[in-house]
């Protein structure tokens, strides 16, 4: 029987796929405090709140110029990628 508190939480694998990063990168970010993880169960498995991930993505996209349909403009995308 699953806990209702963890029903809305995402696993390392799910968040890794959303963010397009390796699971070890996500774990390292969690250890460094760059992304909030919650430990559950006796093994201390990491779980992430979907709201936290959404907020992180929104914060990450602040300041990136977009066109009317919400996609990044081509000329600024290269600068963004290089800066990451």
Buried (B, 14 or more C-beta within 10 A) or exposed (E): EEEEEBEEBBBBEBBBEBBEEEBEEBBEBBEEEEBBBBEBEEEEEBBBBEEBBEEBEEEEEEEEEEEEEEEBEEEEEEEBEEEE
